[in-house]
Amino acid sequence: MSGRKVKPEELRSRQWFNNPDDAEMTALYTERYLNYGLTREELRDGRPIIALAQTGSDLSPCNRHHLELAKRVRDGIIAAGGLPIEIPVHPIQETGKRPTAMLDRNLAYLSLVETLYGYPIDGVVLMIGCDKTTPALLMAAATVDIPAIALSVGPMLNGWHEGKRTGSGTIIWKARQMIAAGEIDDDGFLDLVTSSTPSTGYCNTMGTATTMNSLAEGLGMQLPGSPPFRHPTASADRWPITPATGSSTWSGMI
């Protein structure tokens, strides 16, 4: 992303909502954004429109906690003088998509590129998490070249079964061995595997999700001191990071 600071009169959204050279299109762009609570002044007074690229949903439980974190990100954006707008990202759930989620990272990337490029968005908070949404969102922001910062949903809490720790993904290999040996039945298999996911969040093992989220911080795309492995998704320590992330998007532009 460009390191040059953006002046209020240079905001991309100005071409939609405050373009004195094209009153007709300005009115057309503005009208539908006033029908759910936004005001004409908010869209035209020079405040930046900051998107929250939302990857959490009921369909994507790994990133679902972002539905709550987004509320505090909004607070941070507003406190810094911005106007938050939440936008959906193509859903990805590795274990829920048939026949495979292999292509969904590129679908999420392409859809977010088109959204960021084609709509009145001045900056974006990337709500990252799993090993596909994280690179997809980072690549999209880099392609469009607008101010961006990422917020990791964090890993799941550690899972336990009969006093032993169970790691997401890796426990399936053990369960396969146990059911093949006749040590557990189908219900026992399900009990063992589901015990590894006691909360929302991405995989709580040393896998690609943790790697991608750590890489996002290493690239300078997350606030310093907010590594995902220190703050699980259900941790109270994750909450103070969220408004600071929202406010940093705009404060880094001017």
ROTIVEX-384639 format. One record per residue: residue in one letter; x, y, z of N, C-alpha, C in turn. Coordinates in steps of 0.001 Angstrom, whole numbers, padded with zeros to 6 digits, always signed. Example, Ala and Ser with C-alpha at 12.3 -4.5 7.8 and 13.67 -1.06 7.14 Angstrom:
! ROTIVEX-384639
a+013190-005690+007800+012300-004500+007800+013200-003300+007800
s+012850-002250+007080+013670-001060+007140+012900+000030+007870
END
This chain:
! ROTIVEX-384639
m+000819-001189+000000+000000+000000+000000+000862+001252+000000
s+000365+002278-000608+001127+003515-000706+001347+004121+000670
g+002542+004696+000874+002854+005312+002148+002454+006772+002215
r+001955+007332+001118+001582+008742+001097+000298+008970+001870
k+000280+010019+002686-000915+010343+003451-002019+010867+002528
v-003238+010555+002873-004390+010962+002067-005061+012164+002709
k-005261+013204+001941-005967+014389+002430-007468+014163+002291
p-008283+014784+003169-009736+014582+003103-010322+014849+001726
e-009812+015869+001031-010355+016172-000291-009943+015159-001357
e-009028+014264-000996-008576+013252-001940-009238+011895-001708
l-010151+011824-000789-010808+010556-000489-011519+009994-001716
r-011428+008703-001911-012104+008053-003036-013609+008280-002968
s-014165+008201-001758-015617+008307-001600-016154+009668-002032
r-015296+010672-002092-015727+011998-002530-016266+011960-003959
q-015703+011067-004783-016161+010957-006170-017581+010412-006255
w-018036+009762-005217-019410+009251-005184-020374+010270-004560
f-019976+010841-003443-020929+011578-002627-020735+013094-002597
n-019653+013580-003143-019429+015033-003085-018633+015483-004313
n-019202+015234-005475-018550+015566-006736-019277+016743-007395
p-018764+017959-007261-019450+019129-007811-019523+019138-009333
d-018728+018295-009977-018735+018255-011443-019810+017334-011999
d-020478+016581-011123-021494+015644-011605-022594+015505-010547
a-023447+016520-010492-024508+016546-009479-025498+015395-009658
e-025759+015021-010912-026739+013965-011175-026279+012626-010594
m-025025+012252-010873-024533+010979-010366-024322+011026-008854
t-023933+012192-008343-023785+012337-006893-025106+012040-006196
a-026188+012561-006734-027511+012313-006156-027896+010844-006266
l-027578+010250-007410-027923+008845-007620-027148+007941-006649
y-025861+008222-006484-025047+007431-005558-025520+007595-004122
t-025964+008801-003781-026276+009125-002388-027606+008572-001927
e-028620+008581-002798-029996+008351-002363-030207+007072-001566
r-029666+005949-002023-029955+004677-001350-029185+004515-000046
y-028125+005286+000119-027368+005180+001363-027968+006010+002492
l-029034+006712+002181-029717+007495+003211-030940+006777+003775
n-031253+005595+003230-032513+004960+003623-032379+003997+004801
y-031204+003952+005453-031086+003096+006638-030398+003803+007797
g-030348+005140+007748-029873+005866+008913-028708+006798+008687
l-027959+006614+007595-026876+007545+007311-027454+008896+006893
t-026704+009951+007121-027155+011280+006745-026309+011827+005600
r-026860+012813+004934-026139+013459+003840-024836+014068+004345
e-024882+014648+005534-023692+015282+006102-022584+014262+006361
e-022944+013094+006870-021938+012070+007141-021209+011646+005867
l-021942+011592+004777-021353+011141+003523-020564+012231+002808
r-020785+013494+003190-020200+014593+002414-019270+015513+003206
d-019096+015268+004502-018338+016239+005308-016846+015928+005421
g-016350+014990+004631-014928+014741+004603-014443+013597+005468
r-015352+012958+006176-014914+011815+006972-014740+010601+006055
p-013735+009763+006287-013485+008613+005413-014485+007486+005676
i-014812+006777+004642-015658+005594+004776-014735+004380+004904
i-014793+003745+006073-013918+002616+006375-014750+001332+006381
a-014392+000408+005512-015110-000858+005418-014586-001850+006447
l-015475-002661+006955-015109-003814+007760-015354-005036+006885
a-014296-005643+006376-014430-006817+005513-014737-008022+006401
q-016029-008342+006505-016529-009295+007485-016471-010726+006944
t-015676-011560+007597-015574-012967+007211-016331-013888+008156
g-016863-013336+009226-017592-014160+010186-019053-014302+009817
s-019599-015480+010072-021021-015730+009846-021375-017056+010501
d-022666-017373+010515-023076-018675+011037-022563-019802+010146
l-022304-019483+008883-021791-020478+007950-020292-020698+008126
s-019625-019730+008748-018163-019792+008934-017826-019671+010416
p-018042-020736+011189-017872-020654+012647-016458-020350+013097
c-015445-020678+012280-014080-020370+012691-013889-018866+012888
n-014505-018069+012026-014371-016616+012089-015600-015948+012708
r-016514-016727+013258-017796-016177+013697-017662-015114+014772
h-016635-015183+015602-016475-014210+016692-016288-012789+016152
h-015934-012667+014883-015797-011338+014286-017130-010579+014267
l-018244-011297+014322-019539-010620+014384-019632-009754+015632
e-019011-010203+016714-018977-009425+017950-017832-008415+017950
l-016657-008846+017508-015507-007941+017489-015766-006731+016597
a-016540-006923+015543-016809-005828+014604-017495-004647+015289
k-018271-004914+016324-018964-003834+017027-017961-002870+017658
r-016897-003408+018222-015880-002562+018840-014980-001916+017798
v-014764-002597+016685-014018-001980+015592-014758-000751+015088
r-016080-000856+014970-016906+000291+014575-016702+001459+015539
d-016680+001149+016825-016490+002201+017830-015167+002927+017607
g-014125+002168+017309-012818+002771+017080-012791+003644+015851
i-013456+003204+014791-013515+003989+013551-014254+005298+013790
i-015375+005223+014481-016165+006425+014763-015391+007386+015649
a-014716+006847+016665-013940+007696+017584-012825+008436+016856
a-012295+007830+015805-011205+008452+015050-011720+009378+013947
g-013057+009487+013822-013621+010388+012840-014002+009759+011526
g-014074+008445+011494-014444+007756+010267-015885+007298+010282
l-016327+006763+009149-017685+006249+008995-017588+004766+008651
p-017945+003865+009574-017798+002427+009329-018948+001854+008498
i-018597+000992+007572-019579+000262+006779-019128-001196+006708
e-019970-002098+007169-019615-003512+007173-019986-004145+005844
i-019041-004881+005262-019278-005506+003967-019027-007006+004071
p-019825-007820+003375-019644-009272+003447-018504-009740+002557
v-017853-010795+002978-016826-011457+002184-017320-012864+001879
h-017015-013356+000704-017388-014718+000320-017050-015692+001444
p-018035-016456+001944-017791-017308+003119-016898-018494+002800
i-016050-018816+003755-015182-019987+003627-015207-020763+004945
q-015552-022032+004875-015427-022924+006019-014850-024229+005511
e-013603-024457+005799-012863-025603+005258-013603-026913+005459
t-014131-027117+006671-014755-028400+006996-016232-028460+006611
g-016767-027392+006041-018180-027387+005708-018473-027395+004217
k-017479-027073+003402-017686-026922+001957-017471-028245+001224
r-018446-028638+000400-018313-029825-000429-018301-029407-001904
p-017498-030009-002749-016572-031093-002400-015263-030607-001781
t-014918-029329-001969-013669-028815-001421-013717-027291-001356
a-012977-026739-000407-012875-025279-000286-011598-024760-000942
m-010971-025590-001753-009677-025250-002325-009717-023953-003134
l-010798-023753-003899-010876-022584-004768-011447-021348-004079
d-011963-021516-002879-012687-020423-002239-011794-019262-001826
r-010523-019532-001555-009626-018423-001224-009566-017434-002377
n-009440-017947-003597-009383-017050-004755-010715-016375-005012
l-011824-017064-004728-013140-016446-004884-013298-015289-003895
a-012862-015508-002652-012935-014448-001646-012054-013278-002041
y-010872-013575-002541-009948-012526-002990-010572-011694-004105
l-011081-012368-005130-011632-011655-006289-012861-010834-005915
s-013723-011406-005079-014940-010682-004709-014609-009446-003883
l-013616-009553-002997-013260-008389-002183-012557-007333-003031
v-011748-007741-003978-011118-006775-004889-012188-005950-005592
e-013203-006612-006133-014266-005906-006846-015050-004989-005918
t-015261-005425-004676-015993-004601-003715-015201-003355-003334
l-013947-003548-002996-013115-002410-002576-012890-001434-003721
y-012757-001954-004927-012471-001099-006078-013721-000363-006578
g-014852-001041-006557-016031-000503-007209-016988+000272-006328
y-016736+000336-005030-017638+001026-004117-016914+002170-003396
p-017673+003095-002794-017066+004262-002132-016403+003917-000807
i-015246+003313-000873-014524+002851+000310-013140+003494+000317
d-012792+004122+001439-011507+004816+001562-010446+003993+002279
g-010848+003082+003105-009927+002223+003832-010674+000991+004297
v-009952-000009+004797-010624-001258+005154-009934-001922+006342
v-010759-002469+007226-010281-003340+008297-010537-004770+007843
l-009489-005555+007751-009568-006923+007262-009796-007861+008439
m-010979-008457+008505-011332-009342+009615-010858-010754+009269
i-009592-011034+009606-008956-012270+009170-009100-013370+010212
g-008738-014590+009816-008813-015708+010744-008204-016961+010168
c-008976-017716+009388-008495-019012+008918-007409-018844+007859
d-006844-019961+007442-005705-019905+006530-006093-019557+005100
k-007361-019394+004828-007788-018958+003499-008272-017508+003508
t-009045-017117+004519-009505-015732+004557-008344-014769+004766
t-007336-015179+005513-006213-014277+005810-005450-013884+004545
p-004930-014822+003754-004243-014409+002529-005179-013776+001509
a-006430-014227+001458-007378-013665+000492-007586-012178+000744
l-007781-011806+002009-008044-010406+002344-006795-009550+002198
l-005652-010080+002601-004408-009316+002467-004094-009053+000988
m-004286-010049+000161-004014-009879-001268-004973-008879-001897
a-006234-008914-001478-007224-007996-002044-006886-006553-001706
a-006530-006289-000459-006181-004925-000057-004947-004441-000803
a-003978-005333-000998-002766-004958-001720-003063-004682-003192
t-003962-005451-003776-004301-005269-005178-004976-003928-005418
v-005917-003576-004552-006653-002318-004719-005814-001131-004253
d-004854-001385-003352-003935-000360-002873-004657+000768-002143
i-005397+000391-001085-006012+001387-000215-005544+001110+001213
p-005622+002101+002102-005200+001891+003490-005945+000714+004117
a-005202-000143+004777-005800-001351+005343-005055-001773+006595
i-005781-002414+007484-005192-003012+008677-005994-004272+008974
a-005338-005273+009536-005995-006550+009781-006253-006765+011265
l-007316-007496+011546-007645-007909+012909-007901-009407+012900
s-007101-010146+013638-007252-011599+013702-008339-011980+014698
v-009131-012970+014331-010174-013451+015234-009564-014223+016396
g-008364-014767+016207-007698-015546+017250-008017-017032+017153
p-007172-017858+017761-007393-019304+017722-008450-019742+018730
m-008951-020938+018521-009868-021538+019487-009166-021770+020817
l-009961-021905+021850-009418-022341+023137-008964-023795+023015
n-008074-024203+023905-007618-025594+023897-008767-026530+024237
g-008800-027662+023540-009824-028657+023788-009292-029798+024650
w-010199-030403+025416-009813-031495+026305-010823-032638+026194
h-010328-033870+026316-011199-035049+026311-010651-036059+027296
e-011454-036341+028301-011067-037291+029357-009698-036946+029941
g-009497-035645+030199-008291-035184+030858-007081-034997+029967
k-007232-035248+028663-006119-035087+027734-006438-034001+026705
r-005418-033234+026333-005621-032152+025373-005856-032714+023971
t-006781-032089+023273-007071-032491+021888-006883-031276+020984
g-006090-031437+019957-005842-030351+019009-006695-030518+017766
s-007258-029422+017271-008124-029494+016093-007346-030059+014902
g-007998-030905+014141-007356-031506+012976-006544-032732+013333
t-005539-032545+014180-004646-033653+014511-005357-034769+015275
i-006415-034395+016011-007117-035410+016791-007841-036403+015894
i-008147-036002+014670-008858-036901+013758-008007-038122+013436
w-006700-037912+013280-005815-039049+012990-005843-040054+014150
k-005820-039546+015366-005858-040442+016518-007197-041163+016590
a-008276-040431+016307-009609-041041+016371-009753-042143+015327
r-009167-041944+014155-009216-042984+013118-008521-044258+013581
q-007375-044086+014224-006648-045247+014725-007442-045973+015804
m-008098-045192+016668-008843-045796+017776-010071-046535+017293
i-010779-045976+016290-011984-046662+015811-011608-047889+015007
a-010444-047833+014302-009987-049006+013565-009594-050129+014499
a-009110-049760+015678-008701-050765+016667-009862-051232+017526
g-011050-050660+017310-012217-051055+018082-012274-050443+019461
e-011456-049414+019715-011415-048789+021039-012569-047819+021267
i-013140-047276+020187-014282-046366+020275-015269-046711+019166
d-016537-046338+019366-017535-046523+018312-017763-045195+017605
d-018793-045102+016770-019051-043887+015996-019309-042688+016901
d-020095-042901+017963-020370-041791+018879-019098-041357+019605
g-018268-042312+019958-017014-041974+020605-016088-041194+019681
f-016124-041556+018407-015345-040819+017404-015795-039362+017369
l-017112-039165+017326-017655-037803+017273-017344-037034+018551
d-017461-037708+019701-017149-037050+020976-015699-036584+021008
l-014801-037425+020562-013371-037117+020597-013035-035951+019665
v-013561-035992+018459-013239-034953+017478-013843-033607+017869
t-015104-033599+018294-015751-032328+018632-015204-031710+019907
s-014538-032507+020735-013952-031944+021951-012815-030978+021640
s-012299-031035+020422-011162-030175+020060-011591-028773+019657
t-012894-028540+019608-013380-027220+019185-014316-026632+020239
p-013785-026224+021395-014634-025737+022478-015086-024291+022320
s-014607-023600+021294-015015-022211+021081-014861-021880+019608
t-015324-020689+019222-015053-020219+017877-013574-019873+017757
g-013127-019612+016550-011720-019315+016318-011113-020299+015338
y-009928-019957+014833-009301-020866+013878-008551-021973+014617
c-007977-022909+013875-007361-024105+014448-006338-023766+015517
n-006458-024450+016661-005594-024175+017809-004346-025048+017811
t-003820-025296+016630-002604-026091+016483-001576-025298+015678
m-000356-025817+015613+000696-025166+014821+000484-025518+013356
g-000492-024829+012750-000845-025093+011362-000790-023840+010522
t-001402-023907+009357-001322-022791+008414-002099-021568+008881
a-003161-021751+009653-003922-020588+010126-003073-019742+011073
t-002427-020379+012033-001545-019655+012944-000399-019006+012183
t+000137-019724+011216+001234-019184+010409+000802-017939+009652
m-000344-018003+008988-000820-016869+008191-001111-015654+009071
n-001686-015877+010244-001998-014759+011126-000737-014148+011721
s+000248-014978+012024+001523-014458+012509+002237-013687+011402
l+002134-014188+010181+002741-013516+009035+002114-012142+008817
a+000795-012046+009038+000118-010762+008863+000689-009708+009800
e+001014-010116+011032+001633-009164+011955+003064-008850+011520
g+003790-009882+011077+005153-009671+010631+005251-008724+009443
l+004219-008712+008614+004174-007820+007459+003760-006394+007840
g+003440-006194+009122+003011-004873+009565+001545-004596+009334
m+000756-005644+009078-000660-005461+008782-001554-005601+010012
q-000969-005936+011162-001701-005928+012426-000974-005009+013400
l-001696-004545+014385-001064-003711+015393+000013-004499+016128
p+001147-003879+016419+002210-004569+017159+001702-005048+018519
g+002153-006212+018906+001767-006733+020209+000445-007455+020236
s-000120-007746+019067-001393-008471+019049-001275-009794+018328
p-000223-010573+018605-000088-011865+017930-001243-012777+018306
p-001788-013502+017353-002965-014326+017610-002739-015430+018626
f-001500-015947+018710-001270-017060+019620-001262-016625+021078
r-001189-015288+021342-001223-014800+022720-002647-014472+023164
h-003539-014265+022208-004890-013835+022542-005907-014719+021824
p-006318-015835+022423-007345-016678+021801-008628-015896+021560
t-009468-016434+020715-010675-015719+020306-011572-015368+021484
a-011608-016227+022510-012484-015980+023657-011795-015209+024781
s-010560-014802+024559-009807-014110+025600-010266-012664+025753
a-010337-012197+027003-010686-010795+027257-009616-009857+026711
d-008392-010355+026558-007296-009527+026050-007495-009134+024595
r-008364-009842+023891-008568-009525+022472-009436-008279+022289
w-010276-007966+023270-011210-006855+023107-010547-005490+022997
p-009532-005142+023829-008925-003814+023693-008263-003575+022336
i-007890-004651+021651-007230-004513+020357-008201-004015+019295
t-009486-004349+019456-010434-004104+018367-010716-002625+018102
p-011048-001792+019097-011270-000384+018766-009993+000304+018298
a-008843-000117+018859-007569+000470+018432-007291+000149+016976
t-007680-001052+016546-007511-001423+015144-008376-000551+014255
g-009623-000332+014658-010521+000509+013873-010021+001924+013741
s-009565+002505+014835-009109+003896+014795-007810+004036+014012
s-006988+002987+013995-005702+003059+013302-005866+003140+011795
t-006966+002627+011266-007163+002647+009817-007187+004073+009294
w-007937+004942+009978-008057+006333+009522-006891+007177+009969
s-006440+006978+011211-005339+007797+011716-004072+007573+010904
g-003952+006415+010273-002795+006144+009445-002889+006748+008055
m-004056+007336+007722-004248+007877+006380-003929+009359+006301
i-004029+010075+007434-003913+011529+007374-002685+012017+008126
END
